[in-house]
């Protein structure tokens, strides 16, 4: 996991990737694996509440 994170970090921090990310209208950011885990859990919880409140069902 540490090696994968280090390699992804190198890619994200490259000038080419920074420009590409910005060109898509996104803000480049770097998170630790732990921060990614917390972010993903928060997103799942948030969207689960939206889906439940909107009574969205799978067809």
N, C-alpha and C positions, 0 to 999 in steps of 0.2 A: 504494500500500500504506500509506503514511504517513497519508494522508487517511482511508482506511477505518479504520485503527487508531484514529485520533483520534476519529472519530465513534462507533465502538463503545465506546470508553472513556467518552465523555460519557454514553451510554445506560446502561452498566453502573454508573456512579457516581451515577446519579440516585436519589433516595430511593425513588421508586416501584419501580424495578427491584431495588434492594437488598432491599426488603421482599418482593418477589415471589420472588426467589432464595432468601431465607431461609425463606419460607413453603413452599418445595418441599424444605426440609431440606438445602439446599446452602450451601456457604460461598462468598460472592462473592470472586473474586480477579481480578487484572488481570495480564496477561503481555504482554511485548513480542512482536512477531512472531517474533523469534529464539527466545524462550523457548517459544512455542507450537510451533515447529518441533522443538525438542529434546524437548518433552513428547510430541508425536505420534509421533516416532521411537521413543522409549522404550516407549510403549504398544504400538506395532506389534510391536516386538521381544519384549516381555513376553508378549503374547497369542499370538504365533506359537509361542513355546516351550510355552505351555500346550496349544495345539492339537496340537502335535507329540507332547508327552508323553502326552496323552490319546488319541492316535491318532484324532482327529476327522476324519471324511471328509465331503465334500459329497455329498449324494444327488442 
